[in-house]
Amino acid sequence: MSGILAAAFAGGRDAELVLNISEMVNPNIVSLLSTAGWNNRAPVKLYVAPSAKVNKITIPNIDFPQGLSLYVSAGALIASSDTTTIYTRRPIIITNDGQIRGRGGDGGDGGDAWVEKDTGPDAGYTVWGYGGSGGWGQRMANGSTTVLSKTYGDAGSSGTARASGFGGDWDAYATGGDGGGGGDFGDSGYSGSAGSISGGYSRGASTSGGNGMPPGWYIDGDAYVTWAKKGDVKGSVK
């Protein structure tokens, strides 16, 4: 039953307790254990059903005397709306037949540019072109298991310092760079493009675009994980 707690003692006080966390957002594992009547000793399995999604898992800082495990079924996806998908500081065994993903990195902002002219109606004024904002990486929506697509970066703006209109005097242009696009789940975002200047400027400069951001952590606490099957994982890890 996707998204509904399914807890069962398979005979005997210390039989494995299974918690179905499908279609949940950062499930409150302590609360689920309490509702299921956990005896504070039996082994616990977190279960994600086939083709189900989970937005973030935070393993609580409590003892699991007979062990804790996570099973991700085929076609299932664990991802996140923030920078960390699975966080643990407790030992856990993970068997992954689905996908575990860090969110996509955001794109870098475009570079800025400016120009000045000593002649014409805009003489002495600094004219700017501003870089566009970077796009968002693919992620889950806040408070939901809905997957949000990555977005493209915004276009940069431009400014023009006007020429005097006499021969040999040209308009000067400052053009901001376009923002970089966001990355897919587990991928870095793209860098923004540099600003540029052109035409008959007396002074001017431009800056490079910003770097794309790295993907989110698909797991924070890898040293505590025993991978029974690592399977299809993608993103940063620590």
C-alpha positions, 0 to 999 in steps of 0.5 A: 500500500504505497504511502501507507505504513505497512508494519508486520511482525512475521511471527515471533517478538523479534521478527523483522518489522517492515515500514512502508515509506513509499510516497512519503516526504522525509518520513518520521521514522521514530513516529512510524516505529511508535505507531507500529509498536516497535519493541526497541529491539527487533530488526527494522526494514524501510521499504520503498515499493516498486515505482514509488517515490520518496523525498529524502530519508533521515535516519534517526539517531537511535539504536537499532539493536538487531539492525536497520535496512533499506530496500528500494524496489525496482522502478522506485526513486529516492531523491530530494528537494534539498541538498541531501537525499539520505542522511545517516549516522547509524549503521544501515544495510541498503539494497537498491534495485531502483534509483537513488539520486542527489538533486541536480546542481543549479546553473551558474549566473552569467557574467556582467559587463560595462562600457563608458564613452568619452563622446556622444550623449552618454559620455561619462555614464557607465552602461551595464549589461547584467548576467542572467540567473542560472537555472534550477537543477532537477529535484523534488518539489518541497513537501511533495514527491513530485519531480520538478524538471531542470530549468534553463538559465535566464538570458543576460541583459544589454546596455548601449552607450550612444555615439555622437553621430559623427563619422568614426564614432560608434555605439558601445555595447555591454552584454551580460552573459546567459545563465547556465542551465540546471543539471539532471538528477545527480549531475552538475549544473552548467556554467554561465557564459561570460559577459562581453563588450563591443563597439566604440567604447572608451573603457569597459570590462566584463566578467566570466560566468559563474560555475555550475553547482555540483549535484546534491548528496545522494548519501551523507554518511556513506561510512555507515552504509553496508551496500548489499546492492548499490545499484543505480546511484548518482550524485555527490557522496560523503 
